[in-house]
Amino acid sequence: MFTDFTVTDRWTKKQVHCLYQALVVAIATRHADAVDIKFLVEGRAVWVALPHPAWVEYKNRTGKTITDALAKGIAGHFLKTALESGEGVGREMYSLTVDETLKHLEAVVAAGDLPVAAAR
């Protein structure tokens, strides 16, 4: 799972500690059609915004629902990938597209990085 993990930063080659902190429906906080997932990356707040239309698209394609646990896994997988590739340096907010969200969802499910109930 992507609740508490470390990843090697591409540029510094140092281990970076990432800790999940919150999941917030962004409509209430910033009037966005998204779910914001907050991580602490070496103690610094980093948000990953997943667009609400991804929930609809996933349901239409599979008949399954993106649960909170799966959303956290998607955001964590994205953050891990961004840090490993060098794209995760210094940003406070990342906004994923529907396609990016579904790509990371597929990677999380394929890797078995979440409880079975979350993939239903």
Secondary structure, DSSP 8 states (H G I E B T S, - for coil): --SEEEEE-TTT--EEEEEEEEEEEHHHHHS-SEEEEEEEETTEEEEEEEETHHHHHHHHHHS----HHHHHHHHHHHHHHHHHHT--SS-SEEE--HHHHHHHHHHHHHHT-S-GGGG-
